[in-house]
Amino acid sequence: MPSFLWRLWSGLVLILLPSTLAADKESSLLQDWHDVWLFRFFLNVLGYASIIIPGYFLIGYFKRINYLETGRGICYPVIKACVFGSESKTGLLDDVSIAPRNDADSGSSARQAFKLVFCAAGLQTSYLTWGVLQERVMTRSYGASTPEEEGERFKDSQFLVFMNRILALTVSGLWCLLFKQPRHGAPMYKYSFASLSNVLSSWCQYEALKYISFPTQVLAKASKVIPVMLMSKIVSHKSYEYWEYLTAALISLGVSMFLLTSTTGKHPSTVTTFSGVVILVGYIVFDSFTSNWQDNLFKCKMSSVQMMFGVNLFSCLFTVGSLLEQGAFFDSLAFMTRHSEFAFHAVLLSVCSACGQLFIFYTIAQFGAAIFTIIMTLRQAIAILLSCFLYGHAVTMVGGFGMVVVFLALFLRVYARIRMKAGRRAPQPQVQKV
């Protein structure tokens, strides 16, 4: 009897073993594919498409049946705001009084100096902390008690994007409730275009740190002025002055010098370096589209905080939907529960991102885009130095000279823009008739 049971057990093992091995092999193959960034990118895009495509058909359906004229019921205000927006295209600022910024005299000099220091300190603190944490989360392990232990790395960039967006949505929503805003006119669905490109650019920004160094990423972000100009010509049909093309060329030269001469460090593989460059190009393209689409939306006269709320609303919808479909949402939450240090970093990362956006709006409102650009350009230079000091990135002499060329070109661009605006404001001399 025991021999019979043994033969039966052996037969069951022989029958089940191939399927077990196949399952293990399939699981291993799926994990290998999940480690490929391009595969994860397409998974995210499929998740966004599962929300965008039904929304596209719903919007088309409501427009086709002329729901604005025939619709009624409790859902009517929501559908009207999301699909059609406000009928009024003029006078959207009549419901709110916005004091224009006066560059010449908007208070005492001491008060203005204090405001400038406050804005600069807020921007530098928010985004320098954000940059250090970003590199820490994406390039270092968690849970290692000794330097010899490998620890566990967090790999899901999309979850970090969701964390940033959900807090920014909360902050902007509270701001809109506490402070009076202009009457909103644009259909809500139009924010989804900028939101999608913003989510993809943020994902590329986090993902690129797995393949390139943080200083390389910062310099590549500084060179996005070139694709922004190209995208503006395509989307908005804008024209540019000669000095704008000159500074763009200098930025390209400086970035090329840095990229071609800097050491590869811990990423010696050509494939890895190529992947990082491709992801950076994706970031620059998506981010360029975001800024240009937002410029077109601002023609509807909404406030910056309303723009922040609309874009982050769709960003949360896209990211949480994609995370739930992939089963990655609860995996990331489990990672947070296992590593309290990561949870603290992720929350602080989101706080810095949300506060930084508010400082951006306040600085531009008080001092204009030129002062803001100067502050942020200094922030990029300090961020590179801070990253090299904290994480030991090596920069060659030629690469350092390329960095200097980039930042000089950026300052030259700001200076030329200020001179041009001053020339336009200068009163024209009157010619006396003889």
C-alpha positions as CSV (number, residue, x, y, z in Angstrom):
1,M,0.0,0.0,0.0
2,P,2.7,2.5,0.8
3,S,4.4,1.7,-2.5
4,F,1.2,2.4,-4.4
5,L,0.8,5.7,-2.7
6,W,4.4,6.6,-3.5
7,R,3.9,5.7,-7.1
8,L,0.7,7.8,-7.2
9,W,2.5,10.7,-5.6
10,S,5.4,10.4,-8.0
11,G,3.0,10.4,-11.0
12,L,1.3,13.6,-9.7
13,V,4.6,15.3,-9.3
14,L,5.7,14.4,-12.8
15,I,2.4,15.6,-14.2
16,L,2.4,18.9,-12.3
17,L,6.1,19.7,-12.5
18,P,6.1,20.9,-16.2
19,S,3.3,23.3,-15.5
20,T,5.0,24.6,-12.3
21,L,8.2,25.2,-14.2
22,A,6.3,26.9,-17.0
23,A,4.6,29.1,-14.4
24,D,7.9,30.0,-12.8
25,K,9.5,30.7,-16.2
26,E,6.5,32.9,-17.2
27,S,6.7,34.8,-14.0
28,S,10.5,35.3,-14.4
29,L,10.0,36.4,-18.0
30,L,7.3,38.9,-17.0
31,Q,9.6,40.3,-14.3
32,D,12.4,40.7,-16.8
33,W,10.1,42.6,-19.1
34,H,8.9,44.8,-16.3
35,D,12.5,45.8,-15.7
36,V,12.6,47.3,-19.2
37,W,11.6,51.0,-19.1
38,L,10.0,51.0,-22.5
39,F,7.7,48.2,-21.4
40,R,6.7,50.1,-18.3
41,F,6.1,53.2,-20.4
42,F,3.7,51.4,-22.8
43,L,1.9,49.9,-19.8
44,N,1.4,53.4,-18.4
45,V,0.2,54.7,-21.7
46,L,-2.3,51.8,-22.0
47,G,-3.6,52.7,-18.6
48,Y,-4.1,56.3,-19.6
49,A,-5.8,55.2,-22.8
50,S,-8.3,53.2,-20.9
51,I,-9.5,56.5,-19.4
52,I,-8.9,58.8,-22.4
53,I,-10.7,56.7,-25.0
54,P,-14.0,56.3,-23.2
55,G,-13.8,60.0,-22.2
56,Y,-13.3,61.0,-25.9
57,F,-16.4,59.1,-27.0
58,L,-18.5,60.5,-24.1
59,I,-17.5,64.1,-25.0
60,G,-18.3,63.5,-28.7
61,Y,-21.7,62.0,-27.7
62,F,-22.7,65.0,-25.5
63,K,-21.7,67.4,-28.3
64,R,-23.5,65.4,-30.9
65,I,-26.8,65.3,-29.0
66,N,-26.4,69.0,-28.2
67,Y,-26.6,68.3,-24.5
68,L,-26.0,71.9,-23.6
69,E,-29.5,72.8,-25.0
70,T,-31.4,69.6,-24.2
71,G,-29.7,68.3,-21.0
72,R,-31.3,68.5,-17.5
73,G,-30.9,66.9,-14.2
74,I,-28.5,66.7,-11.4
75,C,-25.5,65.9,-13.7
76,Y,-26.1,68.8,-16.0
77,P,-23.8,71.4,-14.2
78,V,-20.9,68.8,-14.1
79,I,-21.3,67.8,-17.7
80,K,-21.6,71.4,-18.8
81,A,-18.4,72.4,-17.0
82,C,-16.4,69.4,-18.1
83,V,-17.6,69.3,-21.8
84,F,-18.7,72.8,-22.8
85,G,-17.4,75.3,-20.2
86,S,-18.8,78.8,-19.7
87,E,-20.6,80.4,-22.6
88,S,-19.1,83.8,-21.9
89,K,-15.7,84.4,-23.6
90,T,-15.2,88.0,-22.5
91,G,-15.2,89.7,-19.2
92,L,-14.1,86.6,-17.3
93,L,-12.2,88.7,-14.9
94,D,-15.2,90.8,-13.9
95,D,-16.0,88.7,-10.9
96,V,-12.6,89.2,-9.3
97,S,-10.4,92.2,-8.7
98,I,-6.8,91.5,-9.5
99,A,-4.4,94.3,-8.8
100,P,-1.8,94.6,-11.5
101,R,1.8,94.4,-10.6
102,N,3.7,97.7,-10.7
103,D,7.4,97.2,-11.3
104,A,8.3,100.8,-10.6
105,D,6.7,101.3,-7.2
106,S,4.8,98.5,-5.4
107,G,5.7,99.4,-1.8
108,S,8.7,100.5,0.1
109,S,12.2,99.3,-1.0
110,A,12.7,97.5,2.2
111,R,9.4,95.6,1.8
112,Q,10.1,94.7,-1.8
113,A,13.6,93.5,-0.8
114,F,12.1,91.3,1.9
115,K,9.6,89.9,-0.5
116,L,12.3,89.1,-3.0
117,V,14.4,87.4,-0.4
118,F,11.4,85.5,0.8
119,C,10.5,84.3,-2.8
120,A,14.1,83.4,-3.6
121,A,14.5,81.5,-0.3
122,G,11.2,79.7,-0.8
123,L,12.1,78.6,-4.4
124,Q,15.6,77.6,-3.5
125,T,14.6,75.6,-0.4
126,S,11.6,73.9,-2.1
127,Y,13.4,72.8,-5.3
128,L,16.8,72.1,-4.0
129,T,15.3,69.8,-1.4
130,W,13.1,68.3,-4.1
131,G,16.1,67.6,-6.3
132,V,18.1,66.0,-3.5
133,L,15.2,63.8,-2.5
134,Q,14.4,62.9,-6.1
135,E,17.9,61.6,-6.6
136,R,17.9,59.8,-3.2
137,V,14.6,58.0,-3.9
138,M,15.5,56.8,-7.4
139,T,19.1,55.9,-7.0
140,R,19.6,54.6,-3.5
141,S,18.3,51.5,-1.6
142,Y,16.1,51.3,1.5
143,G,16.3,48.9,4.4
144,A,20.0,48.2,4.4
145,S,21.3,48.2,8.0
146,T,25.0,47.9,6.9
147,P,26.8,49.3,3.8
148,E,27.4,45.7,2.6
149,E,23.7,44.9,2.4
150,E,22.0,45.6,-1.0
151,G,18.7,46.7,0.4
152,E,15.5,47.3,-1.6
153,R,15.1,50.0,-4.3
154,F,11.8,51.7,-5.2
155,K,11.2,51.3,-8.9
156,D,7.7,52.7,-9.7
157,S,8.2,56.3,-10.9
158,Q,4.5,56.6,-11.6
159,F,3.6,56.3,-7.9
160,L,5.9,59.3,-7.1
161,V,4.1,61.3,-9.8
162,F,0.8,60.4,-8.2
163,M,2.0,61.4,-4.7
164,N,3.2,64.8,-6.0
165,R,-0.1,65.4,-7.9
166,I,-2.5,64.4,-5.2
167,L,-0.9,66.9,-2.7
168,A,-0.7,69.7,-5.4
169,L,-4.4,69.0,-6.1
170,T,-5.3,69.4,-2.4
171,V,-3.3,72.6,-2.0
172,S,-4.7,74.2,-5.1
173,G,-8.2,73.1,-4.3
174,L,-8.0,74.7,-0.8
175,W,-6.5,77.8,-2.3
176,C,-9.5,78.1,-4.8
177,L,-11.9,77.7,-1.9
178,L,-10.3,80.2,0.4
179,F,-9.5,83.0,-2.2
180,K,-11.8,84.3,-4.8
181,Q,-10.9,83.2,-8.3
182,P,-12.0,84.4,-11.8
183,R,-15.1,82.8,-13.3
184,H,-14.0,79.7,-15.1
185,G,-14.6,79.6,-18.8
186,A,-12.6,76.7,-20.4
187,P,-14.1,73.2,-20.7
188,M,-12.5,71.0,-18.0
189,Y,-11.5,68.3,-20.5
190,K,-9.0,70.6,-22.2
191,Y,-6.8,70.3,-19.1
192,S,-6.4,66.6,-19.8
193,F,-4.0,67.4,-22.7
194,A,-1.6,69.3,-20.6
195,S,-2.1,66.8,-17.8
196,L,-1.2,63.8,-19.9
197,S,1.9,65.4,-21.2
198,N,2.8,66.6,-17.7
199,V,2.4,63.1,-16.2
200,L,4.6,61.6,-19.0
201,S,7.2,64.3,-18.6
202,S,7.3,63.8,-14.8
203,W,7.6,60.0,-15.3
204,C,10.5,60.5,-17.7
205,Q,12.1,62.9,-15.2
206,Y,12.1,60.3,-12.4
207,E,12.9,57.3,-14.7
208,A,15.9,59.0,-16.3
209,L,17.7,59.1,-12.9
210,K,18.0,55.3,-13.1
211,Y,20.3,55.7,-16.2
212,I,22.0,59.1,-16.0
213,S,23.4,61.3,-13.3
214,F,21.4,64.2,-11.7
215,P,23.8,66.9,-13.1
216,T,23.2,65.6,-16.6
217,Q,19.5,65.7,-16.1
218,V,19.6,69.3,-14.8
219,L,21.6,70.5,-17.8
220,A,19.3,68.7,-20.2
221,K,16.4,70.4,-18.6
222,A,18.1,73.8,-19.0
223,S,18.4,73.1,-22.7
224,K,14.6,72.6,-23.1
225,V,14.3,76.1,-24.3
226,I,15.2,74.8,-27.8
227,P,12.3,72.3,-28.2
228,V,10.0,74.8,-26.5
229,M,10.8,77.3,-29.3
230,L,10.2,74.6,-31.9
231,M,7.0,73.6,-30.3
232,S,5.8,77.2,-30.1
233,K,6.3,77.6,-33.8
234,I,4.3,74.4,-34.4
235,V,1.5,75.0,-31.9
236,S,1.3,78.8,-31.6
237,H,3.1,79.9,-34.8
238,K,5.4,82.2,-32.8
239,S,8.4,84.0,-34.3
240,Y,11.7,84.7,-32.4
241,E,14.5,87.3,-32.4
242,Y,18.0,86.5,-33.5
243,W,19.4,86.6,-30.0
244,E,16.9,83.9,-28.9
245,Y,18.4,81.6,-31.6
246,L,21.9,82.6,-30.6
247,T,21.4,81.7,-26.9
248,A,19.6,78.5,-27.9
249,A,22.7,77.5,-29.9
250,L,25.0,78.4,-27.0
251,I,22.9,76.2,-24.7
252,S,23.1,73.3,-27.1
253,L,26.9,73.7,-27.3
254,G,27.3,73.8,-23.6
255,V,25.1,70.7,-23.0
256,S,26.9,68.8,-25.7
257,M,30.3,69.6,-24.1
258,F,29.1,68.4,-20.8
259,L,27.5,65.2,-22.1
260,L,30.3,64.2,-24.4
261,T,33.2,64.7,-21.9
262,S,31.7,63.7,-18.5
263,T,32.5,60.2,-17.1
264,T,29.8,57.6,-17.2
265,G,30.5,56.6,-13.5
266,K,28.3,53.7,-12.5
267,H,26.5,53.6,-15.8
268,P,29.2,52.4,-18.2
269,S,26.9,50.6,-20.6
270,T,26.3,52.3,-23.9
271,V,22.7,50.9,-23.9
272,T,22.1,52.3,-20.5
273,T,23.4,55.7,-21.5
274,F,21.4,55.6,-24.7
275,S,18.2,54.8,-22.7
276,G,18.8,57.7,-20.4
277,V,19.2,60.1,-23.4
278,V,16.0,58.8,-25.0
279,I,14.1,59.2,-21.8
280,L,15.4,62.8,-21.4
281,V,14.4,63.6,-25.0
282,G,10.9,62.3,-24.1
283,Y,10.8,64.5,-21.0
284,I,11.8,67.6,-23.0
285,V,9.2,67.0,-25.7
286,F,6.4,66.3,-23.3
287,D,7.3,69.3,-21.1
288,S,7.5,71.6,-24.1
289,F,4.0,70.6,-25.2
290,T,2.7,71.1,-21.7
291,S,3.9,74.7,-21.4
292,N,2.6,75.7,-24.9
293,W,-0.8,74.1,-24.3
294,Q,-1.1,75.9,-21.0
295,D,-0.2,79.2,-22.7
296,N,-3.2,78.6,-25.0
297,L,-5.5,77.7,-22.1
298,F,-4.5,80.9,-20.3
299,K,-6.2,82.9,-23.1
300,C,-9.5,81.9,-21.3
301,K,-8.4,84.1,-18.4
302,M,-8.2,81.6,-15.6
303,S,-5.9,82.1,-12.7
304,S,-2.6,80.1,-12.3
305,V,-4.1,78.3,-9.3
306,Q,-7.1,77.2,-11.4
307,M,-4.7,75.9,-14.0
308,M,-2.8,74.0,-11.2
309,F,-6.1,72.5,-10.0
310,G,-7.3,71.4,-13.4
311,V,-4.1,69.8,-14.6
312,N,-3.5,68.0,-11.3
313,L,-7.1,66.8,-11.2
314,F,-6.6,64.9,-14.4
315,S,-3.1,63.8,-13.5
316,C,-4.5,62.1,-10.3
317,L,-7.2,60.4,-12.4
318,F,-4.7,59.1,-15.0
319,T,-2.0,57.9,-12.5
320,V,-4.3,56.3,-9.9
321,G,-6.2,54.5,-12.7
322,S,-3.1,53.2,-14.3
323,L,-1.6,52.2,-11.0
324,L,-4.7,50.2,-10.0
325,E,-4.9,48.5,-13.4
326,Q,-1.3,47.4,-13.1
327,G,-1.7,46.3,-9.5
328,A,1.2,48.6,-8.6
329,F,-0.7,51.0,-6.3
330,F,-0.9,48.6,-3.3
331,D,2.6,47.3,-4.0
332,S,3.9,50.8,-3.6
333,L,1.9,51.3,-0.4
334,A,3.3,48.1,0.9
335,F,6.8,49.4,0.2
336,M,6.0,52.6,2.1
337,T,4.9,50.5,5.1
338,R,8.1,48.4,5.0
339,H,10.3,51.4,4.8
340,S,9.3,54.4,6.9
341,E,12.2,56.4,5.6
342,F,10.9,56.1,2.1
343,A,7.4,57.2,3.2
344,F,9.0,60.3,4.8
345,H,10.9,61.1,1.7
346,A,7.9,60.6,-0.6
347,V,5.7,62.9,1.5
348,L,8.4,65.5,1.8
349,L,9.0,65.3,-2.0
350,S,5.3,66.0,-2.6
351,V,5.3,68.9,-0.1
352,C,8.3,70.5,-1.8
353,S,6.7,70.1,-5.2
354,A,3.4,71.7,-4.1
355,C,5.0,74.5,-2.2
356,G,7.4,75.2,-5.1
357,Q,4.4,75.7,-7.5
358,L,2.8,78.2,-5.1
359,F,6.2,80.1,-4.8
360,I,6.4,80.1,-8.6
361,F,3.0,81.8,-9.0
362,Y,3.7,84.3,-6.2
363,T,7.1,85.3,-7.5
364,I,5.9,85.8,-11.1
365,A,3.0,87.9,-9.8
366,Q,5.2,90.1,-7.6
367,F,8.4,90.5,-9.7
368,G,7.7,89.1,-13.2
369,A,9.0,86.2,-15.2
370,A,12.5,87.7,-15.7
371,I,13.4,87.7,-11.9
372,F,11.8,84.3,-11.6
373,T,14.0,82.9,-14.4
374,I,17.1,84.3,-12.8
375,I,16.3,82.7,-9.4
376,M,15.5,79.3,-11.1
377,T,18.7,79.4,-13.2
378,L,20.7,80.0,-10.0
379,R,18.8,77.1,-8.5
380,Q,19.9,74.8,-11.3
381,A,23.5,75.7,-10.8
382,I,23.4,75.2,-7.1
383,A,21.5,71.9,-7.5
384,I,24.3,70.5,-9.7
385,L,27.0,71.6,-7.1
386,L,24.9,70.1,-4.3
387,S,24.4,66.8,-6.1
388,C,28.1,66.5,-6.9
389,F,28.9,67.2,-3.2
390,L,26.4,64.8,-1.7
391,Y,26.5,61.9,-4.2
392,G,30.1,62.2,-5.6
393,H,29.4,62.9,-9.3
394,A,32.6,63.6,-11.3
395,V,32.7,66.5,-13.8
396,T,35.6,67.0,-16.1
397,M,37.1,70.4,-16.9
398,V,35.6,70.6,-20.3
399,G,32.2,69.5,-18.9
400,G,32.5,72.2,-16.2
401,F,33.2,74.8,-19.0
402,G,30.1,73.5,-20.8
403,M,28.1,74.1,-17.6
404,V,29.4,77.7,-17.5
405,V,28.4,78.2,-21.2
406,V,24.9,77.0,-20.5
407,F,24.3,79.3,-17.5
408,L,25.9,82.3,-19.2
409,A,23.6,81.7,-22.2
410,L,20.6,81.6,-19.9
411,F,21.5,84.8,-18.1
412,L,22.2,86.5,-21.5
413,R,18.7,85.4,-22.6
414,V,17.1,87.0,-19.5
415,Y,19.2,90.2,-20.0
416,A,18.2,90.5,-23.6
417,R,14.5,90.0,-22.8
418,I,14.6,92.7,-20.1
419,R,16.3,95.2,-22.5
420,M,13.7,94.4,-25.2
421,K,10.8,95.0,-22.8
422,A,12.4,98.2,-21.5
423,G,12.8,99.4,-25.1
424,R,9.1,98.8,-25.8
425,R,8.0,100.7,-22.7
426,A,10.3,103.7,-23.4
427,P,8.3,106.7,-24.7
428,Q,8.8,107.5,-28.3
429,P,10.1,111.1,-29.1
430,Q,7.5,113.3,-30.7
431,V,8.5,114.8,-34.1
432,Q,7.5,118.4,-34.5
433,K,6.0,119.4,-37.8
434,V,7.7,122.2,-39.6
